[in-house]
Amino acid sequence: MRLPVVLVHGVRTSRTMWRAQVEVLERAGRTAVAVDLPGHGDRGSEVFTAQGAVNTISDAIEGVGGRALVVGLSLGGYTGIAHAARHPEQVAGLVAAGCCTRPLRLLVEPWRWAVRGVGLLPDRGASLNEKVAALVLPEAGAVDVGAGGFALHVMDDVLREVGALRPTADLRDVECPVWFVNGRYDHFRGEERRFLAAARDGRLVVVPGATHLVSLVRPERFVRVVLEALDELEP
């Protein structure tokens, strides 16, 4: 059986953000499954917890045979690292994108207050969110990321839970190769060297011209990294 791929989305988005990558992977003969984390997409009524996110990844891998390449962006990258540290037997490789900054309380708390302010808007920030997506993403990327809806209510829970994660400590327990993928202009790449040093087998890919949402801004380049990782894991 060829190695399957499990894809984990970023905060407030859903599994639909991976439509371009899933299409390419399936054309290449791969099983590719994109999940909705608790509080997102079709699971919007659930409360987000870090443990619930780890369980979601674990269940998805069991559903495709028990071992996979895990691909995560931002929140998906952080939870992918946490899952790989706790369930090394399930992860053949990890592509962790847009998550090379530790979620320290000093950084997370001001963001929580800003999010609460946006939540006081009449539409809870829905129109602002859509405008930003349309402004910073290619048309196809904006369509894909919005197709599953935006989880506008989930940020406070996510920031509370992510603030308790320790990705660099977890990386020391991750046994598989890790590809750190960042857009050239990603504001979350400030500690790339720290993350590389923490990983047992870490590699860094910086995508020119891309921002934090690298898989949506440069979908072809991003999926090429995933395919190259699969080729390396299956000599």
Buried (B, 14 or more C-beta within 10 A) or exposed (E): EEBBBBBBBBBBBBBBBBBBBBEBBEEBEBBBBBBBBBBBBEBBEBEBBBEBBBBBBBEBBEBBEEBBBBBBBBBBBBBBBBBBBBBEEBBBBBBBBBBBBBBEEEEBEEBBEEBEEBEEEEEBBBEEBBEEBBEBBEEEBBBBBBBBBBBBBBBBBBBBBBBEBBBBEBBEBBEBBBBBBBBEBBEBBBBBEBBBEBBEEBBBBBBEEBBBBBBBBBBEBBBBBBBBBBEEEEE
